[in-house]
Amino acid sequence: MPYEKLSDLPESVREHLPKHAQEIYRAAFNSAWELYDHVEETSHKVAWAAVKNEYVKDEDTGRWKKK
């Protein structure tokens, strides 16, 4: 199930990631969805890996910030 807009993302993604990171997540998920024959678990893993390429979770605050 590809995500058409940011508001379609899972609540855990929407509530914790900054907007730009959500855009990265959505694009990576949708691409992986097609590439890996609609395997949802793999698509989420690819999406998180893409976010982690550009963002890191601050251990003190728990907030995601750009590297």
PDB file of N, CA, C and O in Angstrom, chain B, residues numbered from 101:
ATOM      1  N   MET B 101       0.828  -1.180   0.000  1.00  0.00           N
ATOM      2  CA  MET B 101       0.000   0.000   0.000  1.00  0.00           C
ATOM      3  C   MET B 101       0.879   1.253   0.000  1.00  0.00           C
ATOM      4  O   MET B 101       1.257   1.739   1.067  1.00  0.00           O
ATOM      5  N   PRO B 102       1.196   1.761  -1.134  1.00  0.00           N
ATOM      6  CA  PRO B 102       2.010   2.985  -1.187  1.00  0.00           C
ATOM      7  C   PRO B 102       1.274   4.152  -0.525  1.00  0.00           C
ATOM      8  O   PRO B 102       0.045   4.187  -0.467  1.00  0.00           O
ATOM      9  N   TYR B 103       2.053   5.091  -0.035  1.00  0.00           N
ATOM     10  CA  TYR B 103       1.494   6.256   0.640  1.00  0.00           C
ATOM     11  C   TYR B 103       1.422   7.419  -0.346  1.00  0.00           C
ATOM     12  O   TYR B 103       2.440   7.835  -0.899  1.00  0.00           O
ATOM     13  N   GLU B 104       0.220   7.939  -0.562  1.00  0.00           N
ATOM     14  CA  GLU B 104       0.031   9.031  -1.509  1.00  0.00           C
ATOM     15  C   GLU B 104       0.435  10.377  -0.932  1.00  0.00           C
ATOM     16  O   GLU B 104       0.941  11.239  -1.650  1.00  0.00           O
ATOM     17  N   LYS B 105       0.216  10.555   0.352  1.00  0.00           N
ATOM     18  CA  LYS B 105       0.557  11.841   0.984  1.00  0.00           C
ATOM     19  C   LYS B 105       1.095  11.575   2.387  1.00  0.00           C
ATOM     20  O   LYS B 105       0.934  10.483   2.932  1.00  0.00           O
ATOM     21  N   LEU B 106       1.738  12.592   2.961  1.00  0.00           N
ATOM     22  CA  LEU B 106       2.359  12.424   4.272  1.00  0.00           C
ATOM     23  C   LEU B 106       1.341  12.058   5.341  1.00  0.00           C
ATOM     24  O   LEU B 106       1.661  11.310   6.265  1.00  0.00           O
ATOM     25  N   SER B 107       0.151  12.560   5.234  1.00  0.00           N
ATOM     26  CA  SER B 107      -0.876  12.254   6.238  1.00  0.00           C
ATOM     27  C   SER B 107      -1.304  10.787   6.216  1.00  0.00           C
ATOM     28  O   SER B 107      -1.966  10.320   7.143  1.00  0.00           O
ATOM     29  N   ASP B 108      -0.928  10.059   5.160  1.00  0.00           N
ATOM     30  CA  ASP B 108      -1.233   8.629   5.075  1.00  0.00           C
ATOM     31  C   ASP B 108      -0.210   7.761   5.803  1.00  0.00           C
ATOM     32  O   ASP B 108      -0.454   6.578   6.041  1.00  0.00           O
ATOM     33  N   LEU B 109       0.935   8.346   6.158  1.00  0.00           N
ATOM     34  CA  LEU B 109       1.996   7.584   6.824  1.00  0.00           C
ATOM     35  C   LEU B 109       1.515   7.066   8.175  1.00  0.00           C
ATOM     36  O   LEU B 109       0.582   7.617   8.758  1.00  0.00           O
ATOM     37  N   PRO B 110       2.150   6.011   8.671  1.00  0.00           N
ATOM     38  CA  PRO B 110       1.783   5.516  10.002  1.00  0.00           C
ATOM     39  C   PRO B 110       1.962   6.613  11.054  1.00  0.00           C
ATOM     40  O   PRO B 110       2.840   7.468  10.935  1.00  0.00           O
ATOM     41  N   GLU B 111       1.138   6.573  12.058  1.00  0.00           N
ATOM     42  CA  GLU B 111       1.176   7.584  13.122  1.00  0.00           C
ATOM     43  C   GLU B 111       2.561   7.667  13.764  1.00  0.00           C
ATOM     44  O   GLU B 111       3.027   8.756  14.099  1.00  0.00           O
ATOM     45  N   SER B 112       3.211   6.531  13.933  1.00  0.00           N
ATOM     46  CA  SER B 112       4.536   6.521  14.557  1.00  0.00           C
ATOM     47  C   SER B 112       5.559   7.302  13.739  1.00  0.00           C
ATOM     48  O   SER B 112       6.503   7.857  14.301  1.00  0.00           O
ATOM     49  N   VAL B 113       5.384   7.351  12.440  1.00  0.00           N
ATOM     50  CA  VAL B 113       6.278   8.112  11.558  1.00  0.00           C
ATOM     51  C   VAL B 113       5.888   9.585  11.593  1.00  0.00           C
ATOM     52  O   VAL B 113       6.747  10.451  11.752  1.00  0.00           O
ATOM     53  N   ARG B 114       4.611   9.870  11.447  1.00  0.00           N
ATOM     54  CA  ARG B 114       4.131  11.260  11.416  1.00  0.00           C
ATOM     55  C   ARG B 114       4.450  12.008  12.698  1.00  0.00           C
ATOM     56  O   ARG B 114       4.820  13.182  12.659  1.00  0.00           O
ATOM     57  N   GLU B 115       4.309  11.341  13.828  1.00  0.00           N
ATOM     58  CA  GLU B 115       4.465  12.019  15.113  1.00  0.00           C
ATOM     59  C   GLU B 115       5.908  12.197  15.554  1.00  0.00           C
ATOM     60  O   GLU B 115       6.186  13.009  16.435  1.00  0.00           O
ATOM     61  N   HIS B 116       6.829  11.452  14.957  1.00  0.00           N
ATOM     62  CA  HIS B 116       8.199  11.481  15.452  1.00  0.00           C
ATOM     63  C   HIS B 116       9.220  12.056  14.481  1.00  0.00           C
ATOM     64  O   HIS B 116      10.278  12.522  14.904  1.00  0.00           O
ATOM     65  N   LEU B 117       8.921  12.033  13.196  1.00  0.00           N
ATOM     66  CA  LEU B 117       9.896  12.521  12.224  1.00  0.00           C
ATOM     67  C   LEU B 117       9.557  13.922  11.740  1.00  0.00           C
ATOM     68  O   LEU B 117       8.384  14.257  11.577  1.00  0.00           O
ATOM     69  N   PRO B 118      10.589  14.752  11.505  1.00  0.00           N
ATOM     70  CA  PRO B 118      10.339  16.061  10.892  1.00  0.00           C
ATOM     71  C   PRO B 118       9.786  15.870   9.476  1.00  0.00           C
ATOM     72  O   PRO B 118       9.907  14.791   8.895  1.00  0.00           O
ATOM     73  N   LYS B 119       9.187  16.914   8.935  1.00  0.00           N
ATOM     74  CA  LYS B 119       8.535  16.820   7.627  1.00  0.00           C
ATOM     75  C   LYS B 119       9.468  16.285   6.536  1.00  0.00           C
ATOM     76  O   LYS B 119       9.080  15.406   5.766  1.00  0.00           O
ATOM     77  N   HIS B 120      10.683  16.807   6.468  1.00  0.00           N
ATOM     78  CA  HIS B 120      11.610  16.351   5.420  1.00  0.00           C
ATOM     79  C   HIS B 120      11.907  14.860   5.569  1.00  0.00           C
ATOM     80  O   HIS B 120      11.982  14.144   4.570  1.00  0.00           O
ATOM     81  N   ALA B 121      12.075  14.389   6.793  1.00  0.00           N
ATOM     82  CA  ALA B 121      12.324  12.969   7.026  1.00  0.00           C
ATOM     83  C   ALA B 121      11.100  12.136   6.637  1.00  0.00           C
ATOM     84  O   ALA B 121      11.243  11.018   6.142  1.00  0.00           O
ATOM     85  N   GLN B 122       9.911  12.673   6.859  1.00  0.00           N
ATOM     86  CA  GLN B 122       8.690  11.977   6.431  1.00  0.00           C
ATOM     87  C   GLN B 122       8.654  11.853   4.910  1.00  0.00           C
ATOM     88  O   GLN B 122       8.236  10.826   4.375  1.00  0.00           O
ATOM     89  N   GLU B 123       9.089  12.896   4.223  1.00  0.00           N
ATOM     90  CA  GLU B 123       9.126  12.857   2.758  1.00  0.00           C
ATOM     91  C   GLU B 123      10.104  11.790   2.272  1.00  0.00           C
ATOM     92  O   GLU B 123       9.822  11.071   1.314  1.00  0.00           O
ATOM     93  N   ILE B 124      11.248  11.693   2.934  1.00  0.00           N
ATOM     94  CA  ILE B 124      12.230  10.655   2.602  1.00  0.00           C
ATOM     95  C   ILE B 124      11.619   9.279   2.843  1.00  0.00           C
ATOM     96  O   ILE B 124      11.731   8.386   2.004  1.00  0.00           O
ATOM     97  N   TYR B 125      10.977   9.118   3.984  1.00  0.00           N
ATOM     98  CA  TYR B 125      10.356   7.839   4.340  1.00  0.00           C
ATOM     99  C   TYR B 125       9.326   7.429   3.282  1.00  0.00           C
ATOM    100  O   TYR B 125       9.339   6.298   2.795  1.00  0.00           O
ATOM    101  N   ARG B 126       8.451   8.347   2.940  1.00  0.00           N
ATOM    102  CA  ARG B 126       7.392   8.048   1.973  1.00  0.00           C
ATOM    103  C   ARG B 126       7.966   7.647   0.623  1.00  0.00           C
ATOM    104  O   ARG B 126       7.528   6.660   0.031  1.00  0.00           O
ATOM    105  N   ALA B 127       8.939   8.400   0.131  1.00  0.00           N
ATOM    106  CA  ALA B 127       9.528   8.112  -1.174  1.00  0.00           C
ATOM    107  C   ALA B 127      10.235   6.755  -1.167  1.00  0.00           C
ATOM    108  O   ALA B 127      10.101   5.974  -2.109  1.00  0.00           O
ATOM    109  N   ALA B 128      10.983   6.484  -0.107  1.00  0.00           N
ATOM    110  CA  ALA B 128      11.704   5.216  -0.020  1.00  0.00           C
ATOM    111  C   ALA B 128      10.739   4.039   0.112  1.00  0.00           C
ATOM    112  O   ALA B 128      10.928   2.999  -0.519  1.00  0.00           O
ATOM    113  N   PHE B 129       9.708   4.209   0.935  1.00  0.00           N
ATOM    114  CA  PHE B 129       8.728   3.136   1.097  1.00  0.00           C
ATOM    115  C   PHE B 129       8.060   2.823  -0.232  1.00  0.00           C
ATOM    116  O   PHE B 129       7.970   1.662  -0.632  1.00  0.00           O
ATOM    117  N   ASN B 130       7.597   3.855  -0.911  1.00  0.00           N
ATOM    118  CA  ASN B 130       6.882   3.642  -2.172  1.00  0.00           C
ATOM    119  C   ASN B 130       7.767   2.985  -3.218  1.00  0.00           C
ATOM    120  O   ASN B 130       7.306   2.131  -3.975  1.00  0.00           O
ATOM    121  N   SER B 131       9.028   3.376  -3.266  1.00  0.00           N
ATOM    122  CA  SER B 131       9.961   2.770  -4.211  1.00  0.00           C
ATOM    123  C   SER B 131      10.200   1.298  -3.866  1.00  0.00           C
ATOM    124  O   SER B 131      10.168   0.434  -4.743  1.00  0.00           O
ATOM    125  N   ALA B 132      10.437   1.023  -2.592  1.00  0.00           N
ATOM    126  CA  ALA B 132      10.672  -0.355  -2.155  1.00  0.00           C
ATOM    127  C   ALA B 132       9.434  -1.214  -2.353  1.00  0.00           C
ATOM    128  O   ALA B 132       9.539  -2.402  -2.657  1.00  0.00           O
ATOM    129  N   TRP B 133       8.275  -0.621  -2.183  1.00  0.00           N
ATOM    130  CA  TRP B 133       7.005  -1.347  -2.364  1.00  0.00           C
ATOM    131  C   TRP B 133       6.946  -1.963  -3.768  1.00  0.00           C
ATOM    132  O   TRP B 133       6.542  -3.113  -3.938  1.00  0.00           O
ATOM    133  N   GLU B 134       7.349  -1.187  -4.750  1.00  0.00           N
ATOM    134  CA  GLU B 134       7.344  -1.686  -6.132  1.00  0.00           C
ATOM    135  C   GLU B 134       8.516  -2.648  -6.375  1.00  0.00           C
ATOM    136  O   GLU B 134       8.356  -3.691  -7.008  1.00  0.00           O
ATOM    137  N   LEU B 135       9.677  -2.280  -5.867  1.00  0.00           N
ATOM    138  CA  LEU B 135      10.893  -3.060  -6.102  1.00  0.00           C
ATOM    139  C   LEU B 135      10.824  -4.451  -5.481  1.00  0.00           C
ATOM    140  O   LEU B 135      11.292  -5.423  -6.075  1.00  0.00           O
ATOM    141  N   TYR B 136      10.247  -4.546  -4.297  1.00  0.00           N
ATOM    142  CA  TYR B 136      10.206  -5.815  -3.566  1.00  0.00           C
ATOM    143  C   TYR B 136       8.830  -6.469  -3.587  1.00  0.00           C
ATOM    144  O   TYR B 136       8.438  -7.147  -2.637  1.00  0.00           O
ATOM    145  N   ASP B 137       8.110  -6.260  -4.670  1.00  0.00           N
ATOM    146  CA  ASP B 137       6.832  -6.954  -4.910  1.00  0.00           C
ATOM    147  C   ASP B 137       5.828  -6.823  -3.774  1.00  0.00           C
ATOM    148  O   ASP B 137       5.223  -7.807  -3.349  1.00  0.00           O
ATOM    149  N   HIS B 138       5.657  -5.597  -3.287  1.00  0.00           N
ATOM    150  CA  HIS B 138       4.617  -5.280  -2.311  1.00  0.00           C
ATOM    151  C   HIS B 138       4.791  -5.967  -0.961  1.00  0.00           C
ATOM    152  O   HIS B 138       3.810  -6.331  -0.312  1.00  0.00           O
ATOM    153  N   VAL B 139       6.033  -6.142  -0.545  1.00  0.00           N
ATOM    154  CA  VAL B 139       6.312  -6.721   0.772  1.00  0.00           C
ATOM    155  C   VAL B 139       6.410  -5.566   1.771  1.00  0.00           C
ATOM    156  O   VAL B 139       7.379  -4.807   1.764  1.00  0.00           O
ATOM    157  N   GLU B 140       5.413  -5.446   2.612  1.00  0.00           N
ATOM    158  CA  GLU B 140       5.302  -4.297   3.509  1.00  0.00           C
ATOM    159  C   GLU B 140       6.454  -4.220   4.516  1.00  0.00           C
ATOM    160  O   GLU B 140       7.026  -3.148   4.712  1.00  0.00           O
ATOM    161  N   GLU B 141       6.794  -5.321   5.144  1.00  0.00           N
ATOM    162  CA  GLU B 141       7.858  -5.306   6.152  1.00  0.00           C
ATOM    163  C   GLU B 141       9.182  -4.827   5.553  1.00  0.00           C
ATOM    164  O   GLU B 141       9.873  -3.999   6.147  1.00  0.00           O
ATOM    165  N   THR B 142       9.522  -5.336   4.407  1.00  0.00           N
ATOM    166  CA  THR B 142      10.765  -4.926   3.736  1.00  0.00           C
ATOM    167  C   THR B 142      10.708  -3.455   3.353  1.00  0.00           C
ATOM    168  O   THR B 142      11.701  -2.741   3.488  1.00  0.00           O
ATOM    169  N   SER B 143       9.578  -3.005   2.886  1.00  0.00           N
ATOM    170  CA  SER B 143       9.424  -1.608   2.484  1.00  0.00           C
ATOM    171  C   SER B 143       9.614  -0.662   3.666  1.00  0.00           C
ATOM    172  O   SER B 143      10.224   0.397   3.518  1.00  0.00           O
ATOM    173  N   HIS B 144       9.100  -1.033   4.835  1.00  0.00           N
ATOM    174  CA  HIS B 144       9.294  -0.206   6.027  1.00  0.00           C
ATOM    175  C   HIS B 144      10.776  -0.190   6.432  1.00  0.00           C
ATOM    176  O   HIS B 144      11.296   0.853   6.828  1.00  0.00           O
ATOM    177  N   LYS B 145      11.444  -1.321   6.337  1.00  0.00           N
ATOM    178  CA  LYS B 145      12.869  -1.381   6.679  1.00  0.00           C
ATOM    179  C   LYS B 145      13.691  -0.495   5.749  1.00  0.00           C
ATOM    180  O   LYS B 145      14.592   0.216   6.196  1.00  0.00           O
ATOM    181  N   VAL B 146      13.383  -0.538   4.473  1.00  0.00           N
ATOM    182  CA  VAL B 146      14.082   0.301   3.499  1.00  0.00           C
ATOM    183  C   VAL B 146      13.818   1.772   3.806  1.00  0.00           C
ATOM    184  O   VAL B 146      14.733   2.594   3.744  1.00  0.00           O
ATOM    185  N   ALA B 147      12.586   2.103   4.131  1.00  0.00           N
ATOM    186  CA  ALA B 147      12.225   3.491   4.422  1.00  0.00           C
ATOM    187  C   ALA B 147      12.976   4.010   5.648  1.00  0.00           C
ATOM    188  O   ALA B 147      13.484   5.132   5.634  1.00  0.00           O
ATOM    189  N   TRP B 148      13.049   3.205   6.702  1.00  0.00           N
ATOM    190  CA  TRP B 148      13.779   3.642   7.897  1.00  0.00           C
ATOM    191  C   TRP B 148      15.266   3.777   7.605  1.00  0.00           C
ATOM    192  O   TRP B 148      15.910   4.701   8.103  1.00  0.00           O
ATOM    193  N   ALA B 149      15.814   2.882   6.816  1.00  0.00           N
ATOM    194  CA  ALA B 149      17.235   2.975   6.456  1.00  0.00           C
ATOM    195  C   ALA B 149      17.508   4.267   5.692  1.00  0.00           C
ATOM    196  O   ALA B 149      18.539   4.908   5.899  1.00  0.00           O
ATOM    197  N   ALA B 150      16.589   4.646   4.814  1.00  0.00           N
ATOM    198  CA  ALA B 150      16.749   5.890   4.049  1.00  0.00           C
ATOM    199  C   ALA B 150      16.716   7.102   4.979  1.00  0.00           C
ATOM    200  O   ALA B 150      17.500   8.037   4.809  1.00  0.00           O
ATOM    201  N   VAL B 151      15.827   7.090   5.942  1.00  0.00           N
ATOM    202  CA  VAL B 151      15.753   8.195   6.914  1.00  0.00           C
ATOM    203  C   VAL B 151      17.051   8.270   7.705  1.00  0.00           C
ATOM    204  O   VAL B 151      17.593   9.354   7.918  1.00  0.00           O
ATOM    205  N   LYS B 152      17.545   7.119   8.138  1.00  0.00           N
ATOM    206  CA  LYS B 152      18.750   7.085   8.968  1.00  0.00           C
ATOM    207  C   LYS B 152      20.007   7.490   8.203  1.00  0.00           C
ATOM    208  O   LYS B 152      21.039   7.763   8.816  1.00  0.00           O
ATOM    209  N   ASN B 153      19.935   7.534   6.879  1.00  0.00           N
ATOM    210  CA  ASN B 153      21.058   8.045   6.088  1.00  0.00           C
ATOM    211  C   ASN B 153      21.228   9.545   6.273  1.00  0.00           C
ATOM    212  O   ASN B 153      22.334  10.070   6.146  1.00  0.00           O
ATOM    213  N   GLU B 154      20.132  10.234   6.572  1.00  0.00           N
ATOM    214  CA  GLU B 154      20.176  11.697   6.675  1.00  0.00           C
ATOM    215  C   GLU B 154      19.820  12.238   8.054  1.00  0.00           C
ATOM    216  O   GLU B 154      20.092  13.400   8.356  1.00  0.00           O
ATOM    217  N   TYR B 155      19.220  11.411   8.878  1.00  0.00           N
ATOM    218  CA  TYR B 155      18.782  11.858  10.203  1.00  0.00           C
ATOM    219  C   TYR B 155      19.291  10.918  11.279  1.00  0.00           C
ATOM    220  O   TYR B 155      19.549   9.741  11.031  1.00  0.00           O
ATOM    221  N   VAL B 156      19.428  11.459  12.468  1.00  0.00           N
ATOM    222  CA  VAL B 156      19.842  10.670  13.620  1.00  0.00           C
ATOM    223  C   VAL B 156      18.934  11.044  14.790  1.00  0.00           C
ATOM    224  O   VAL B 156      18.510  12.192  14.924  1.00  0.00           O
ATOM    225  N   LYS B 157      18.650  10.068  15.619  1.00  0.00           N
ATOM    226  CA  LYS B 157      17.810  10.324  16.783  1.00  0.00           C
ATOM    227  C   LYS B 157      18.694  10.778  17.933  1.00  0.00           C
ATOM    228  O   LYS B 157      19.613  10.064  18.334  1.00  0.00           O
ATOM    229  N   ASP B 158      18.422  11.947  18.456  1.00  0.00           N
ATOM    230  CA  ASP B 158      19.173  12.494  19.578  1.00  0.00           C
ATOM    231  C   ASP B 158      18.843  11.686  20.827  1.00  0.00           C
ATOM    232  O   ASP B 158      17.682  11.601  21.228  1.00  0.00           O
ATOM    233  N   GLU B 159      19.856  11.097  21.433  1.00  0.00           N
ATOM    234  CA  GLU B 159      19.622  10.227  22.594  1.00  0.00           C
ATOM    235  C   GLU B 159      19.122  10.998  23.811  1.00  0.00           C
ATOM    236  O   GLU B 159      18.409  10.445  24.648  1.00  0.00           O
ATOM    237  N   ASP B 160      19.491  12.266  23.912  1.00  0.00           N
ATOM    238  CA  ASP B 160      19.062  13.060  25.065  1.00  0.00           C
ATOM    239  C   ASP B 160      17.603  13.492  24.969  1.00  0.00           C
ATOM    240  O   ASP B 160      16.853  13.412  25.942  1.00  0.00           O
ATOM    241  N   THR B 161      17.211  13.954  23.777  1.00  0.00           N
ATOM    242  CA  THR B 161      15.862  14.489  23.612  1.00  0.00           C
ATOM    243  C   THR B 161      14.890  13.495  22.986  1.00  0.00           C
ATOM    244  O   THR B 161      13.676  13.637  23.131  1.00  0.00           O
ATOM    245  N   GLY B 162      15.423  12.484  22.288  1.00  0.00           N
ATOM    246  CA  GLY B 162      14.563  11.533  21.595  1.00  0.00           C
ATOM    247  C   GLY B 162      14.015  12.057  20.282  1.00  0.00           C
ATOM    248  O   GLY B 162      13.203  11.394  19.637  1.00  0.00           O
ATOM    249  N   ARG B 163      14.457  13.254  19.879  1.00  0.00           N
ATOM    250  CA  ARG B 163      13.979  13.869  18.634  1.00  0.00           C
ATOM    251  C   ARG B 163      14.932  13.539  17.494  1.00  0.00           C
ATOM    252  O   ARG B 163      16.137  13.387  17.694  1.00  0.00           O
ATOM    253  N   TRP B 164      14.364  13.431  16.288  1.00  0.00           N
ATOM    254  CA  TRP B 164      15.171  13.178  15.101  1.00  0.00           C
ATOM    255  C   TRP B 164      15.716  14.496  14.575  1.00  0.00           C
ATOM    256  O   TRP B 164      14.984  15.480  14.468  1.00  0.00           O
ATOM    257  N   LYS B 165      17.012  14.513  14.243  1.00  0.00           N
ATOM    258  CA  LYS B 165      17.628  15.732  13.703  1.00  0.00           C
ATOM    259  C   LYS B 165      18.522  15.371  12.521  1.00  0.00           C
ATOM    260  O   LYS B 165      19.043  14.259  12.424  1.00  0.00           O
ATOM    261  N   LYS B 166      18.682  16.335  11.636  1.00  0.00           N
ATOM    262  CA  LYS B 166      19.499  16.145  10.444  1.00  0.00           C
ATOM    263  C   LYS B 166      20.942  15.938  10.856  1.00  0.00           C
ATOM    264  O   LYS B 166      21.431  16.603  11.769  1.00  0.00           O
ATOM    265  N   LYS B 167      21.631  15.019  10.188  1.00  0.00           N
ATOM    266  CA  LYS B 167      23.047  14.746  10.482  1.00  0.00           C
ATOM    267  C   LYS B 167      23.913  15.923  10.127  1.00  0.00           C
ATOM    268  O   LYS B 167      25.130  15.871  10.307  1.00  0.00           O
TER     269      LYS B 167
END
